[in-house]
Amino acid sequence: MATPTGTQLARAIRQSLADLKKACAGIDEATASRAPEGRWSPKEVLSHLLGPEGDKLMVAFKRILAEDTPTIDVVPDDPFYSATRAKMSFAALLAEVEKKFEALAQFAASLTDEQLARKAHIPIFKEYPLGEYPALGDFIGGLGTFHVGFHIDHLGEITKALSGK
């Protein structure tokens, strides 16, 4: 049953997604494949937001619902930029990101407060604000809002560097 918390989380994810689409609107295909020295290209940023190939993120979320404090491995700083994704257009990558985060919003909206409060053990998060034992709702919110927002800023920096402004 949908709860106000899940509904609010879904709304925040959808807003982040709208902000991402706006940030991507001015990026053409030629720019999307270029990267400033030592940085990711816009296509790599979108690939990173998609995460590893397959549905590993949803599998992790379902483990949190099914198991008591499962350990979840998260790989930060990997663009997950496969040969398949390199061949995709920027618009196609963005469409995949939209689909993934809409599914995340729908999932969040379907959860009860009890489910959103279930914990996971994510050792790599020990040094991050979420902490090593985040609640599922915080994990989803961090991924769907803070993480997307960080990469919106990242895209702005990249496109500014590429334009020379």
C-alpha positions in Angstrom: 0.0 0.0 0.0 1.3 3.4 -0.9 2.4 5.6 1.9 3.0 9.4 2.0 6.7 8.6 2.5 6.9 6.4 -0.6 4.8 8.8 -2.6 7.0 11.7 -1.6 10.1 9.7 -2.5 8.7 8.9 -5.9 7.9 12.6 -6.5 11.5 13.6 -5.6 13.0 11.0 -8.0 10.7 12.1 -10.8 11.8 15.8 -10.2 15.4 14.7 -10.3 14.8 12.9 -13.5 13.1 16.1 -15.0 16.1 18.1 -13.9 18.4 15.6 -15.6 16.4 15.7 -18.8 16.7 19.5 -18.8 20.4 19.3 -18.2 20.8 17.0 -21.1 18.6 19.0 -23.5 21.4 21.1 -24.9 23.9 18.3 -25.4 24.3 17.2 -29.0 25.6 13.8 -30.1 29.1 15.0 -30.9 29.5 16.7 -27.5 28.0 13.7 -25.7 30.9 11.4 -26.8 33.7 13.8 -25.8 35.3 14.3 -22.4 37.6 16.9 -21.0 41.0 15.5 -19.9 40.5 13.2 -16.9 36.7 13.4 -16.9 33.8 11.4 -18.1 31.9 12.2 -21.3 28.2 13.0 -21.0 27.4 9.5 -22.4 29.6 7.9 -19.6 27.7 9.9 -17.0 24.4 8.5 -18.2 25.9 5.0 -18.4 27.0 5.4 -14.8 23.5 6.4 -13.8 22.2 3.3 -15.5 24.7 1.2 -13.4 25.9 -2.2 -14.3 24.2 -4.1 -17.1 21.1 -6.0 -16.1 18.7 -5.3 -13.2 21.2 -5.6 -10.4 19.9 -2.6 -8.5 16.4 -3.9 -8.2 17.8 -7.3 -7.2 19.6 -5.5 -4.4 16.5 -3.7 -3.3 14.5 -6.9 -3.2 17.2 -8.5 -1.1 16.8 -5.7 1.4 13.1 -6.6 1.6 13.7 -10.3 1.8 16.8 -10.6 4.0 17.8 -9.2 7.4 20.4 -6.5 6.7 22.0 -8.0 3.6 25.4 -6.8 2.5 25.2 -5.0 -0.8 28.2 -4.3 -2.9 28.2 -0.9 -4.6 30.8 0.1 -7.1 31.3 3.9 -7.1 33.3 5.8 -9.7 32.7 3.2 -12.5 30.9 4.5 -15.6 29.8 1.0 -16.6 30.5 2.2 -20.2 30.3 -1.0 -22.2 30.7 -1.4 -25.9 26.9 -1.7 -26.2 26.4 1.6 -24.5 29.1 3.3 -26.5 27.2 2.4 -29.6 23.9 3.9 -28.2 23.0 7.5 -29.0 22.9 10.0 -26.2 19.1 10.2 -26.6 18.8 6.4 -26.3 21.0 6.3 -23.1 18.8 9.1 -21.6 15.7 7.1 -22.5 17.1 4.1 -20.6 18.0 6.3 -17.6 14.4 7.6 -17.7 13.0 4.1 -17.8 15.2 2.9 -14.9 14.4 5.9 -12.6 10.7 5.8 -13.4 10.7 2.1 -12.4 12.6 3.2 -9.2 10.0 5.9 -8.5 7.2 3.3 -9.0 8.9 0.8 -6.7 9.4 3.5 -4.0 5.8 4.5 -4.2 4.7 0.9 -3.7 6.6 0.4 -0.4 5.2 0.6 3.1 6.9 2.7 5.8 8.1 -0.6 7.4 9.7 -1.7 4.1 11.3 1.7 3.6 12.9 1.4 7.0 14.5 -2.0 6.4 18.3 -1.8 6.6 21.2 -2.9 4.4 24.9 -3.2 5.1 26.8 -1.2 2.4 30.4 -1.1 3.6 31.5 1.4 0.9 29.0 3.9 2.3 30.8 4.0 5.7 32.5 7.3 4.6 29.3 8.8 3.0 26.4 10.7 4.7 24.1 7.7 4.3 26.3 5.6 6.5 27.2 2.0 6.4 23.7 0.8 7.4 21.2 2.9 5.4 17.5 2.3 5.4 16.0 1.2 2.0 14.2 4.5 1.7 17.3 6.5 2.3 19.3 4.3 -0.1 16.6 4.8 -2.8 16.3 8.6 -2.1 20.1 9.0 -2.1 20.4 7.3 -5.4 17.3 8.9 -7.0 17.9 12.4 -5.8 21.4 13.2 -4.4 23.3 11.0 -6.8 21.3 12.2 -9.9 21.8 15.8 -8.7 25.5 15.3 -8.3 25.7 14.1 -11.9 23.6 16.9 -13.2 26.2 19.3 -11.8 28.9 17.0 -13.2 27.3 17.3 -16.7 27.2 21.1 -16.3 31.0 21.1 -15.5 31.8 18.8 -18.4 29.8 20.7 -21.0 31.2 24.0 -19.8 34.8 22.6 -20.2 34.0 21.2 -23.6 32.6 24.5 -24.8 35.6 26.4 -23.5 33.5 28.9 -21.6 
